[in-house]
Amino acid sequence: MTTPQHPAPPQSAPQGPPQGPPQAQAYAQPQPQGQPPHHEQGYWPGTAPVGGYVSPIPMRKATLGDALASEWTKIKSVPSTMWTLGVMVVLVVGIGILIGTIASAVDKELNASALGGGFFGVMLGSICVITLGVLTITSEYGTGMIRTTLTACPNRVRVLTAKAIVFFALTFVITLACTALVGVINTALLGDLALEATGAEWFKATVGVSLYTATLGLLALAVGTLLRHSAGAITTMLGVVLLPVVVAMFMMSDSLSDVREWLFEYSIPSQLAVIAVSDGSGDGDGMTGWDPLWIMLILAGAALAGAYASITKRDA
């Protein structure tokens, strides 16, 4: 008699690593037992790709400090920064000392302190500050590097803030060093020929002039952000600096005398002269003391507000 044949029980699939390509198997490795969760190891939840792979590089949120480090690396590594700031130092220090040397050679007593000679060098050096302020942002738009910057740091407000802080600090420090050097050398050159400068005059001729020049550079940075074109932004800023004086020179009519005087008085060269030469006592007509700095701060603040609105709403 034949024994009935029973079907063999189905065999369970062998336990082991998931089948598939080697790349998929590498990503499917389970996390070792006893290890703390990813967020306790320094990884943010959701950063591990599908499949369980955990990057060995710690992940963290970007901060303003990271943006500042990035902008400092960029501004110190491009040739335009070295050229513009180098020319600025030559103009401020060279022209300032040249005026002091000529005044000492004349051997005639001056009815002012020795600090006023630095004004002409700073006035010409401010053109370099304007140029650098524009190029800080427009050079990235011109080369397309701004897309990489905004990809690495999608927070556009943080990017523009970092650029403004780094540029302002760099310009302020260099201008302060140049004006202080010119003041010390001219004081030694002129000696008793010039009046002794007070502490208020020293502070305004160094710190005040540096603050005004750096703020003027911020205005150029804002204009560059709005226009996104190097030549157009630089030309616009040169017009802001020089056009009021040029227009006022051609206003010969007596009926325009008030307008002419207003343009002369509130032009940027006149504002810089008030900061660089006056002692800040506040006596006299028109702008006195720190008035030019407050005016420039208002202008730069309004332009930066427009720049923030532009960089957040417009495509890169």
Phi and psi in degrees as GROMACS dihedral restraints (atoms count N, CA, C in turn):
[ dihedral_restraints ]
;  ai    aj    ak    al  type     phi  dphi    fc
    3     4     5     6     1   -86.0    20    10
    4     5     6     7     1   141.2    20    10
    6     7     8     9     1   -81.8    20    10
    7     8     9    10     1   132.1    20    10
    9    10    11    12     1   -64.4    20    10
   10    11    12    13     1   137.8    20    10
   12    13    14    15     1   -85.2    20    10
   13    14    15    16     1   127.6    20    10
   15    16    17    18     1  -104.8    20    10
   16    17    18    19     1   138.7    20    10
   18    19    20    21     1   -63.7    20    10
   19    20    21    22     1   141.5    20    10
   21    22    23    24     1   -67.0    20    10
   22    23    24    25     1   140.8    20    10
   24    25    26    27     1   -63.5    20    10
   25    26    27    28     1   143.4    20    10
   27    28    29    30     1   -63.4    20    10
   28    29    30    31     1   137.6    20    10
   30    31    32    33     1   -88.6    20    10
   31    32    33    34     1   136.1    20    10
   33    34    35    36     1   -71.9    20    10
   34    35    36    37     1   147.7    20    10
   36    37    38    39     1   -65.6    20    10
   37    38    39    40     1   138.5    20    10
   39    40    41    42     1   -64.7    20    10
   40    41    42    43     1   138.7    20    10
   42    43    44    45     1   -75.7    20    10
   43    44    45    46     1   139.4    20    10
   45    46    47    48     1   177.1    20    10
   46    47    48    49     1  -172.8    20    10
   48    49    50    51     1   -65.6    20    10
   49    50    51    52     1   151.5    20    10
   51    52    53    54     1   -60.5    20    10
   52    53    54    55     1   144.5    20    10
   54    55    56    57     1   -79.4    20    10
   55    56    57    58     1   152.4    20    10
   57    58    59    60     1   145.0    20    10
   58    59    60    61     1  -173.5    20    10
   60    61    62    63     1   -62.9    20    10
   61    62    63    64     1   157.5    20    10
   63    64    65    66     1   -59.5    20    10
   64    65    66    67     1   -34.4    20    10
   66    67    68    69     1   -63.7    20    10
   67    68    69    70     1   -41.8    20    10
   69    70    71    72     1   -66.6    20    10
   70    71    72    73     1   -38.2    20    10
   72    73    74    75     1   -64.5    20    10
   73    74    75    76     1   -34.6    20    10
   75    76    77    78     1   -66.1    20    10
   76    77    78    79     1   -37.1    20    10
   78    79    80    81     1   -78.0    20    10
   79    80    81    82     1   -15.5    20    10
   81    82    83    84     1   -94.3    20    10
   82    83    84    85     1     8.3    20    10
   84    85    86    87     1   -64.3    20    10
   85    86    87    88     1   128.3    20    10
   87    88    89    90     1   -70.9    20    10
   88    89    90    91     1   158.6    20    10
   90    91    92    93     1   -74.0    20    10
   91    92    93    94     1   134.7    20    10
   93    94    95    96     1   -57.9    20    10
   94    95    96    97     1   145.4    20    10
   96    97    98    99     1   -67.3    20    10
   97    98    99   100     1   145.1    20    10
   99   100   101   102     1    89.0    20    10
  100   101   102   103     1    -5.9    20    10
  102   103   104   105     1   -82.3    20    10
  103   104   105   106     1   142.3    20    10
  105   106   107   108     1   -69.1    20    10
  106   107   108   109     1   161.5    20    10
  108   109   110   111     1   -57.0    20    10
  109   110   111   112     1   161.9    20    10
  111   112   113   114     1   -58.9    20    10
  112   113   114   115     1   -41.5    20    10
  114   115   116   117     1   -68.6    20    10
  115   116   117   118     1   -21.6    20    10
  117   118   119   120     1   -81.3    20    10
  118   119   120   121     1   -16.3    20    10
  120   121   122   123     1   -89.9    20    10
  121   122   123   124     1     1.0    20    10
  123   124   125   126     1   103.7    20    10
  124   125   126   127     1     8.1    20    10
  126   127   128   129     1  -105.5    20    10
  127   128   129   130     1   140.2    20    10
  129   130   131   132     1   -80.5    20    10
  130   131   132   133     1   144.1    20    10
  132   133   134   135     1   -59.0    20    10
  133   134   135   136     1   138.0    20    10
  135   136   137   138     1    90.0    20    10
  136   137   138   139     1    -0.3    20    10
  138   139   140   141     1   -85.1    20    10
  139   140   141   142     1   -17.8    20    10
  141   142   143   144     1   -75.9    20    10
  142   143   144   145     1   131.9    20    10
  144   145   146   147     1   -65.6    20    10
  145   146   147   148     1   167.2    20    10
  147   148   149   150     1   -62.5    20    10
  148   149   150   151     1   132.1    20    10
  150   151   152   153     1   114.2    20    10
  151   152   153   154     1   -11.3    20    10
  153   154   155   156     1    96.9    20    10
  154   155   156   157     1     2.8    20    10
  156   157   158   159     1   -71.1    20    10
  157   158   159   160     1   135.0    20    10
  159   160   161   162     1  -117.4    20    10
  160   161   162   163     1   124.2    20    10
  162   163   164   165     1   -68.5    20    10
  163   164   165   166     1   139.6    20    10
  165   166   167   168     1   -74.5    20    10
  166   167   168   169     1    -9.6    20    10
  168   169   170   171     1   -88.1    20    10
  169   170   171   172     1   122.3    20    10
  171   172   173   174     1   -62.4    20    10
  172   173   174   175     1   139.9    20    10
  174   175   176   177     1  -107.9    20    10
  175   176   177   178     1   139.5    20    10
  177   178   179   180     1  -150.7    20    10
  178   179   180   181     1   164.2    20    10
  180   181   182   183     1   -74.4    20    10
  181   182   183   184     1   142.7    20    10
  183   184   185   186     1   -72.9    20    10
  184   185   186   187     1   149.1    20    10
  186   187   188   189     1  -125.8    20    10
  187   188   189   190     1   173.9    20    10
  189   190   191   192     1   -62.7    20    10
  190   191   192   193     1   -32.4    20    10
  192   193   194   195     1   -61.4    20    10
  193   194   195   196     1   -37.9    20    10
  195   196   197   198     1   -64.8    20    10
  196   197   198   199     1   -41.2    20    10
  198   199   200   201     1   -65.3    20    10
  199   200   201   202     1   -38.7    20    10
  201   202   203   204     1   -63.9    20    10
  202   203   204   205     1   -42.8    20    10
  204   205   206   207     1   -62.9    20    10
  205   206   207   208     1   -39.5    20    10
  207   208   209   210     1   -64.9    20    10
  208   209   210   211     1   -45.7    20    10
  210   211   212   213     1   -68.0    20    10
  211   212   213   214     1   -35.4    20    10
  213   214   215   216     1   -65.6    20    10
  214   215   216   217     1   -40.2    20    10
  216   217   218   219     1   -62.3    20    10
  217   218   219   220     1   -41.3    20    10
  219   220   221   222     1   -70.1    20    10
  220   221   222   223     1   -44.2    20    10
  222   223   224   225     1   -72.2    20    10
  223   224   225   226     1   -26.4    20    10
  225   226   227   228     1   -89.2    20    10
  226   227   228   229     1   -11.3    20    10
  228   229   230   231     1  -102.4    20    10
  229   230   231   232     1    -9.7    20    10
  231   232   233   234     1   -91.7    20    10
  232   233   234   235     1   143.7    20    10
  234   235   236   237     1   -63.9    20    10
  235   236   237   238     1   -29.8    20    10
  237   238   239   240     1   -60.9    20    10
  238   239   240   241     1   -33.9    20    10
  240   241   242   243     1   -64.8    20    10
  241   242   243   244     1   -46.3    20    10
  243   244   245   246     1   -64.0    20    10
  244   245   246   247     1   -40.9    20    10
  246   247   248   249     1   -68.2    20    10
  247   248   249   250     1   -49.3    20    10
  249   250   251   252     1   -66.7    20    10
  250   251   252   253     1   -44.5    20    10
  252   253   254   255     1   -70.7    20    10
  253   254   255   256     1   -33.7    20    10
  255   256   257   258     1   -64.2    20    10
  256   257   258   259     1   -43.9    20    10
  258   259   260   261     1   -64.5    20    10
  259   260   261   262     1   -38.1    20    10
  261   262   263   264     1   -61.5    20    10
  262   263   264   265     1   -45.2    20    10
  264   265   266   267     1   -61.8    20    10
  265   266   267   268     1   -41.8    20    10
  267   268   269   270     1   -62.7    20    10
  268   269   270   271     1   -42.8    20    10
  270   271   272   273     1   -67.6    20    10
  271   272   273   274     1   -49.5    20    10
  273   274   275   276     1   -65.2    20    10
  274   275   276   277     1   -50.6    20    10
  276   277   278   279     1   -73.7    20    10
  277   278   279   280     1   -45.4    20    10
  279   280   281   282     1   -64.3    20    10
  280   281   282   283     1   -50.3    20    10
  282   283   284   285     1   -68.2    20    10
  283   284   285   286     1   -38.9    20    10
  285   286   287   288     1   -61.2    20    10
  286   287   288   289     1   -45.5    20    10
  288   289   290   291     1   -70.9    20    10
  289   290   291   292     1   -34.7    20    10
  291   292   293   294     1   -61.7    20    10
  292   293   294   295     1   -43.1    20    10
  294   295   296   297     1   -64.8    20    10
  295   296   297   298     1   -40.9    20    10
  297   298   299   300     1   -63.7    20    10
  298   299   300   301     1   -37.4    20    10
  300   301   302   303     1   -66.9    20    10
  301   302   303   304     1   -42.8    20    10
  303   304   305   306     1   -64.2    20    10
  304   305   306   307     1   -42.8    20    10
  306   307   308   309     1   -63.8    20    10
  307   308   309   310     1   -37.2    20    10
  309   310   311   312     1   -71.8    20    10
  310   311   312   313     1   -30.8    20    10
  312   313   314   315     1   -71.0    20    10
  313   314   315   316     1   -31.4    20    10
  315   316   317   318     1   -66.0    20    10
  316   317   318   319     1   -29.5    20    10
  318   319   320   321     1    57.8    20    10
  319   320   321   322     1    51.5    20    10
  321   322   323   324     1  -131.3    20    10
  322   323   324   325     1   136.5    20    10
  324   325   326   327     1   -65.4    20    10
  325   326   327   328     1   138.7    20    10
  327   328   329   330     1  -103.3    20    10
  328   329   330   331     1   145.5    20    10
  330   331   332   333     1   -93.4    20    10
  331   332   333   334     1    37.2    20    10
  333   334   335   336     1  -157.8    20    10
  334   335   336   337     1   169.6    20    10
  336   337   338   339     1   -79.8    20    10
  337   338   339   340     1   169.8    20    10
  339   340   341   342     1   -76.8    20    10
  340   341   342   343     1    -5.7    20    10
  342   343   344   345     1   -77.1    20    10
  343   344   345   346     1   -20.8    20    10
  345   346   347   348     1   -66.3    20    10
  346   347   348   349     1   -22.9    20    10
  348   349   350   351     1   -65.8    20    10
  349   350   351   352     1   -21.7    20    10
  351   352   353   354     1   -75.3    20    10
  352   353   354   355     1   -11.7    20    10
  354   355   356   357     1   -62.7    20    10
  355   356   357   358     1   -43.2    20    10
  357   358   359   360     1   -65.9    20    10
  358   359   360   361     1   -39.0    20    10
  360   361   362   363     1   -66.6    20    10
  361   362   363   364     1   -39.7    20    10
  363   364   365   366     1   -67.0    20    10
  364   365   366   367     1   -36.8    20    10
  366   367   368   369     1   -61.3    20    10
  367   368   369   370     1   -44.3    20    10
  369   370   371   372     1   -73.3    20    10
  370   371   372   373     1   -36.1    20    10
  372   373   374   375     1   -67.0    20    10
  373   374   375   376     1   -23.7    20    10
  375   376   377   378     1   -65.3    20    10
  376   377   378   379     1   -24.2    20    10
  378   379   380   381     1   -63.8    20    10
  379   380   381   382     1   -38.1    20    10
  381   382   383   384     1   -66.1    20    10
  382   383   384   385     1   -38.4    20    10
  384   385   386   387     1   -63.8    20    10
  385   386   387   388     1   -42.1    20    10
  387   388   389   390     1   -61.1    20    10
  388   389   390   391     1   -44.6    20    10
  390   391   392   393     1   -61.4    20    10
  391   392   393   394     1   -45.8    20    10
  393   394   395   396     1   -66.3    20    10
  394   395   396   397     1   -37.7    20    10
  396   397   398   399     1   -61.4    20    10
  397   398   399   400     1   -40.5    20    10
  399   400   401   402     1   -68.0    20    10
  400   401   402   403     1   -46.7    20    10
  402   403   404   405     1   -67.4    20    10
  403   404   405   406     1   -22.2    20    10
  405   406   407   408     1   -57.3    20    10
  406   407   408   409     1   -32.3    20    10
  408   409   410   411     1  -111.6    20    10
  409   410   411   412     1   -38.7    20    10
  411   412   413   414     1   -73.0    20    10
  412   413   414   415     1   -26.6    20    10
  414   415   416   417     1   -63.3    20    10
  415   416   417   418     1   -34.1    20    10
  417   418   419   420     1   -72.1    20    10
  418   419   420   421     1   -36.0    20    10
  420   421   422   423     1   -68.5    20    10
  421   422   423   424     1   -36.9    20    10
  423   424   425   426     1   -67.3    20    10
  424   425   426   427     1   -37.2    20    10
  426   427   428   429     1   -92.3    20    10
  427   428   429   430     1    -9.6    20    10
  429   430   431   432     1    84.6    20    10
  430   431   432   433     1     1.8    20    10
  432   433   434   435     1   -65.5    20    10
  433   434   435   436     1   -19.7    20    10
  435   436   437   438     1   -62.3    20    10
  436   437   438   439     1   -30.0    20    10
  438   439   440   441     1   -66.3    20    10
  439   440   441   442     1   -40.8    20    10
  441   442   443   444     1   -65.4    20    10
  442   443   444   445     1   -41.4    20    10
  444   445   446   447     1   -61.6    20    10
  445   446   447   448     1   -45.6    20    10
  447   448   449   450     1   -75.0    20    10
  448   449   450   451     1   -22.2    20    10
  450   451   452   453     1   -72.7    20    10
  451   452   453   454     1   -42.8    20    10
  453   454   455   456     1   -68.7    20    10
  454   455   456   457     1   -32.3    20    10
  456   457   458   459     1  -134.2    20    10
  457   458   459   460     1    89.3    20    10
  459   460   461   462     1   -64.7    20    10
  460   461   462   463     1   -18.6    20    10
  462   463   464   465     1   -75.7    20    10
  463   464   465   466     1    98.4    20    10
  465   466   467   468     1   -71.0    20    10
  466   467   468   469     1   -31.0    20    10
  468   469   470   471     1   -62.5    20    10
  469   470   471   472     1   -40.2    20    10
  471   472   473   474     1   -65.4    20    10
  472   473   474   475     1   -38.3    20    10
  474   475   476   477     1   -63.1    20    10
  475   476   477   478     1   -49.5    20    10
  477   478   479   480     1   -67.2    20    10
  478   479   480   481     1   -36.6    20    10
  480   481   482   483     1   -63.0    20    10
  481   482   483   484     1   -42.8    20    10
  483   484   485   486     1   -64.0    20    10
  484   485   486   487     1   -41.7    20    10
  486   487   488   489     1   -61.2    20    10
  487   488   489   490     1   -44.3    20    10
  489   490   491   492     1   -64.3    20    10
  490   491   492   493     1   -42.8    20    10
  492   493   494   495     1   -66.0    20    10
  493   494   495   496     1   -47.8    20    10
  495   496   497   498     1   -63.5    20    10
  496   497   498   499     1   -45.1    20    10
  498   499   500   501     1   -65.1    20    10
  499   500   501   502     1   -45.4    20    10
  501   502   503   504     1   -61.2    20    10
  502   503   504   505     1   -46.3    20    10
  504   505   506   507     1   -63.2    20    10
  505   506   507   508     1   -44.0    20    10
  507   508   509   510     1   -64.1    20    10
  508   509   510   511     1   -46.0    20    10
  510   511   512   513     1   -65.6    20    10
  511   512   513   514     1   -41.6    20    10
  513   514   515   516     1   -62.1    20    10
  514   515   516   517     1   -46.2    20    10
  516   517   518   519     1   -64.3    20    10
  517   518   519   520     1   -44.5    20    10
  519   520   521   522     1   -68.0    20    10
  520   521   522   523     1   -42.4    20    10
  522   523   524   525     1   -64.1    20    10
  523   524   525   526     1   -39.7    20    10
  525   526   527   528     1   -63.1    20    10
  526   527   528   529     1   -42.9    20    10
  528   529   530   531     1   -64.4    20    10
  529   530   531   532     1   -41.1    20    10
  531   532   533   534     1   -67.6    20    10
  532   533   534   535     1   -47.5    20    10
  534   535   536   537     1   -65.8    20    10
  535   536   537   538     1   -37.6    20    10
  537   538   539   540     1   -65.7    20    10
  538   539   540   541     1   -41.0    20    10
  540   541   542   543     1   -63.6    20    10
  541   542   543   544     1   -44.7    20    10
  543   544   545   546     1   -63.2    20    10
  544   545   546   547     1   -41.7    20    10
  546   547   548   549     1   -62.5    20    10
  547   548   549   550     1   -43.0    20    10
  549   550   551   552     1   -65.5    20    10
  550   551   552   553     1   -45.1    20    10
  552   553   554   555     1   -68.0    20    10
  553   554   555   556     1   -43.4    20    10
  555   556   557   558     1   -66.7    20    10
  556   557   558   559     1   -34.7    20    10
  558   559   560   561     1   -63.9    20    10
  559   560   561   562     1   -40.0    20    10
  561   562   563   564     1   -70.2    20    10
  562   563   564   565     1   -36.0    20    10
  564   565   566   567     1   -68.9    20    10
  565   566   567   568     1   -45.2    20    10
  567   568   569   570     1   -81.2    20    10
  568   569   570   571     1   -34.4    20    10
  570   571   572   573     1    58.8    20    10
  571   572   573   574     1  -122.6    20    10
  573   574   575   576     1   -78.5    20    10
  574   575   576   577     1    -6.6    20    10
  576   577   578   579     1   -70.7    20    10
  577   578   579   580     1   -24.2    20    10
  579   580   581   582     1  -112.4    20    10
  580   581   582   583     1   159.0    20    10
  582   583   584   585     1   -70.5    20    10
  583   584   585   586     1   149.9    20    10
  585   586   587   588     1   -73.1    20    10
  586   587   588   589     1   127.9    20    10
  588   589   590   591     1   -77.4    20    10
  589   590   591   592     1   138.9    20    10
  591   592   593   594     1   -82.1    20    10
  592   593   594   595     1   170.7    20    10
  594   595   596   597     1   -63.2    20    10
  595   596   597   598     1   -37.4    20    10
  597   598   599   600     1   -64.6    20    10
  598   599   600   601     1   -39.4    20    10
  600   601   602   603     1   -66.6    20    10
  601   602   603   604     1   -40.4    20    10
  603   604   605   606     1   -62.1    20    10
  604   605   606   607     1   -43.3    20    10
  606   607   608   609     1   -64.6    20    10
  607   608   609   610     1   -43.8    20    10
  609   610   611   612     1   -70.4    20    10
  610   611   612   613     1   -39.1    20    10
  612   613   614   615     1   -71.5    20    10
  613   614   615   616     1   -16.8    20    10
  615   616   617   618     1  -111.8    20    10
  616   617   618   619     1   -69.8    20    10
  618   619   620   621     1   -67.5    20    10
  619   620   621   622     1   -44.8    20    10
  621   622   623   624     1   -62.2    20    10
  622   623   624   625     1   -46.3    20    10
  624   625   626   627     1   -63.8    20    10
  625   626   627   628     1   -38.9    20    10
  627   628   629   630     1   -66.5    20    10
  628   629   630   631     1   -41.5    20    10
  630   631   632   633     1   -63.8    20    10
  631   632   633   634     1   -43.0    20    10
  633   634   635   636     1   -64.7    20    10
  634   635   636   637     1   -43.8    20    10
  636   637   638   639     1   -65.9    20    10
  637   638   639   640     1   -42.4    20    10
  639   640   641   642     1   -66.1    20    10
  640   641   642   643     1   -36.6    20    10
  642   643   644   645     1   -67.9    20    10
  643   644   645   646     1   -37.7    20    10
  645   646   647   648     1   -60.4    20    10
  646   647   648   649     1   -37.9    20    10
  648   649   650   651     1   -64.6    20    10
  649   650   651   652     1   -36.0    20    10
  651   652   653   654     1   -63.5    20    10
  652   653   654   655     1   -38.3    20    10
  654   655   656   657     1   -60.1    20    10
  655   656   657   658     1   -41.9    20    10
  657   658   659   660     1   -65.1    20    10
  658   659   660   661     1   -38.5    20    10
  660   661   662   663     1   -61.6    20    10
  661   662   663   664     1   -41.7    20    10
  663   664   665   666     1   -65.7    20    10
  664   665   666   667     1   -41.9    20    10
  666   667   668   669     1   -64.3    20    10
  667   668   669   670     1   -39.6    20    10
  669   670   671   672     1   -63.3    20    10
  670   671   672   673     1   -36.9    20    10
  672   673   674   675     1   -66.2    20    10
  673   674   675   676     1   -37.6    20    10
  675   676   677   678     1   -72.0    20    10
  676   677   678   679     1   -42.4    20    10
  678   679   680   681     1   -88.8    20    10
  679   680   681   682     1   -31.2    20    10
  681   682   683   684     1    60.5    20    10
  682   683   684   685     1    29.0    20    10
  684   685   686   687     1  -144.1    20    10
  685   686   687   688     1   122.8    20    10
  687   688   689   690     1   -62.0    20    10
  688   689   690   691     1   -54.6    20    10
  690   691   692   693     1   -62.7    20    10
  691   692   693   694     1   -43.1    20    10
  693   694   695   696     1   -65.1    20    10
  694   695   696   697     1   -41.0    20    10
  696   697   698   699     1   -69.8    20    10
  697   698   699   700     1   -41.0    20    10
  699   700   701   702     1   -64.9    20    10
  700   701   702   703     1   -42.7    20    10
  702   703   704   705     1   -62.4    20    10
  703   704   705   706     1   -40.7    20    10
  705   706   707   708     1   -61.9    20    10
  706   707   708   709     1   -43.7    20    10
  708   709   710   711     1   -68.4    20    10
  709   710   711   712     1   -37.1    20    10
  711   712   713   714     1   -64.3    20    10
  712   713   714   715     1   -35.7    20    10
  714   715   716   717     1   -65.1    20    10
  715   716   717   718     1   -40.0    20    10
  717   718   719   720     1   -62.1    20    10
  718   719   720   721     1   -37.1    20    10
  720   721   722   723     1   -78.4    20    10
  721   722   723   724     1   -44.7    20    10
  723   724   725   726     1  -102.2    20    10
  724   725   726   727     1   -28.5    20    10
  726   727   728   729     1   -61.1    20    10
  727   728   729   730     1   -42.4    20    10
  729   730   731   732     1   -57.6    20    10
  730   731   732   733     1   -40.5    20    10
  732   733   734   735     1   -67.6    20    10
  733   734   735   736     1   -42.7    20    10
  735   736   737   738     1   -64.8    20    10
  736   737   738   739     1   -43.8    20    10
  738   739   740   741     1   -64.1    20    10
  739   740   741   742     1   -41.2    20    10
  741   742   743   744     1   -64.6    20    10
  742   743   744   745     1   -32.1    20    10
  744   745   746   747     1   -65.6    20    10
  745   746   747   748     1   -25.8    20    10
  747   748   749   750     1   -98.5    20    10
  748   749   750   751     1     5.6    20    10
  750   751   752   753     1   -88.8    20    10
  751   752   753   754     1    85.9    20    10
  753   754   755   756     1   -86.7    20    10
  754   755   756   757     1   -20.2    20    10
  756   757   758   759     1   -70.9    20    10
  757   758   759   760     1   142.9    20    10
  759   760   761   762     1   -66.2    20    10
  760   761   762   763     1   -29.2    20    10
  762   763   764   765     1   -67.4    20    10
  763   764   765   766     1   -19.9    20    10
  765   766   767   768     1  -103.8    20    10
  766   767   768   769     1    14.5    20    10
  768   769   770   771     1   -63.4    20    10
  769   770   771   772     1   -38.3    20    10
  771   772   773   774     1   -65.7    20    10
  772   773   774   775     1   -41.5    20    10
  774   775   776   777     1   -65.3    20    10
  775   776   777   778     1   -40.8    20    10
  777   778   779   780     1   -61.7    20    10
  778   779   780   781     1   -46.9    20    10
  780   781   782   783     1   -63.2    20    10
  781   782   783   784     1   -38.1    20    10
  783   784   785   786     1   -65.7    20    10
  784   785   786   787     1   -41.3    20    10
  786   787   788   789     1   -64.7    20    10
  787   788   789   790     1   -41.9    20    10
  789   790   791   792     1   -63.8    20    10
  790   791   792   793     1   -43.0    20    10
  792   793   794   795     1   -70.6    20    10
  793   794   795   796     1   -39.5    20    10
  795   796   797   798     1  -101.9    20    10
  796   797   798   799     1    11.4    20    10
  798   799   800   801     1   -69.8    20    10
  799   800   801   802     1   157.9    20    10
  801   802   803   804     1   -64.1    20    10
  802   803   804   805     1   -39.7    20    10
  804   805   806   807     1   -58.8    20    10
  805   806   807   808     1   -39.6    20    10
  807   808   809   810     1   -68.1    20    10
  808   809   810   811     1   -39.6    20    10
  810   811   812   813     1   -61.9    20    10
  811   812   813   814     1   -43.2    20    10
  813   814   815   816     1   -65.6    20    10
  814   815   816   817     1   -35.4    20    10
  816   817   818   819     1   -65.0    20    10
  817   818   819   820     1   -39.1    20    10
  819   820   821   822     1   -62.3    20    10
  820   821   822   823     1   -40.9    20    10
  822   823   824   825     1   -68.7    20    10
  823   824   825   826     1   -41.8    20    10
  825   826   827   828     1   -80.5    20    10
  826   827   828   829     1   -31.0    20    10
  828   829   830   831     1  -105.7    20    10
  829   830   831   832     1   -42.6    20    10
  831   832   833   834     1   -73.5    20    10
  832   833   834   835     1   160.7    20    10
  834   835   836   837     1   -92.0    20    10
  835   836   837   838     1    -0.5    20    10
  837   838   839   840     1    79.2    20    10
  838   839   840   841     1    18.8    20    10
  840   841   842   843     1   -72.2    20    10
  841   842   843   844     1   -24.1    20    10
  843   844   845   846     1    89.2    20    10
  844   845   846   847     1     5.7    20    10
  846   847   848   849     1   -93.4    20    10
  847   848   849   850     1   145.4    20    10
  849   850   851   852     1   117.1    20    10
  850   851   852   853     1   173.1    20    10
  852   853   854   855     1   -91.5    20    10
  853   854   855   856     1   159.5    20    10
  855   856   857   858     1    71.9    20    10
  856   857   858   859     1  -151.3    20    10
  858   859   860   861     1   -71.3    20    10
  859   860   861   862     1   135.2    20    10
  861   862   863   864     1  -142.6    20    10
  862   863   864   865     1   164.8    20    10
  864   865   866   867     1    60.4    20    10
  865   866   867   868     1  -127.6    20    10
  867   868   869   870     1   -98.5    20    10
  868   869   870   871     1    12.7    20    10
  870   871   872   873     1   -56.0    20    10
  871   872   873   874     1   -44.2    20    10
  873   874   875   876     1   -60.2    20    10
  874   875   876   877     1   -35.7    20    10
  876   877   878   879     1   -66.8    20    10
  877   878   879   880     1   -40.8    20    10
  879   880   881   882     1   -65.1    20    10
  880   881   882   883     1   -38.7    20    10
  882   883   884   885     1   -62.7    20    10
  883   884   885   886     1   -44.9    20    10
  885   886   887   888     1   -66.9    20    10
  886   887   888   889     1   -35.9    20    10
  888   889   890   891     1   -63.4    20    10
  889   890   891   892     1   -39.6    20    10
  891   892   893   894     1   -66.3    20    10
  892   893   894   895     1   -45.1    20    10
  894   895   896   897     1   -61.9    20    10
  895   896   897   898     1   -46.4    20    10
  897   898   899   900     1   -65.6    20    10
  898   899   900   901     1   -38.1    20    10
  900   901   902   903     1   -63.9    20    10
  901   902   903   904     1   -42.9    20    10
  903   904   905   906     1   -64.6    20    10
  904   905   906   907     1   -42.2    20    10
  906   907   908   909     1   -66.7    20    10
  907   908   909   910     1   -37.9    20    10
  909   910   911   912     1   -68.0    20    10
  910   911   912   913     1   -34.6    20    10
  912   913   914   915     1   -60.5    20    10
  913   914   915   916     1   -44.3    20    10
  915   916   917   918     1   -64.7    20    10
  916   917   918   919     1   -35.2    20    10
  918   919   920   921     1   -66.7    20    10
  919   920   921   922     1   -40.4    20    10
  921   922   923   924     1   -63.3    20    10
  922   923   924   925     1   -42.4    20    10
  924   925   926   927     1   -63.8    20    10
  925   926   927   928     1   -37.6    20    10
  927   928   929   930     1   -69.4    20    10
  928   929   930   931     1   -45.1    20    10
  930   931   932   933     1   -72.8    20    10
  931   932   933   934     1   -22.8    20    10
  933   934   935   936     1   -87.4    20    10
  934   935   936   937     1   -25.1    20    10
  936   937   938   939     1  -103.3    20    10
  937   938   939   940     1   -25.6    20    10
  939   940   941   942     1   -92.4    20    10
  940   941   942   943     1   153.3    20    10
  942   943   944   945     1   -70.9    20    10
  943   944   945   946     1   152.7    20    10
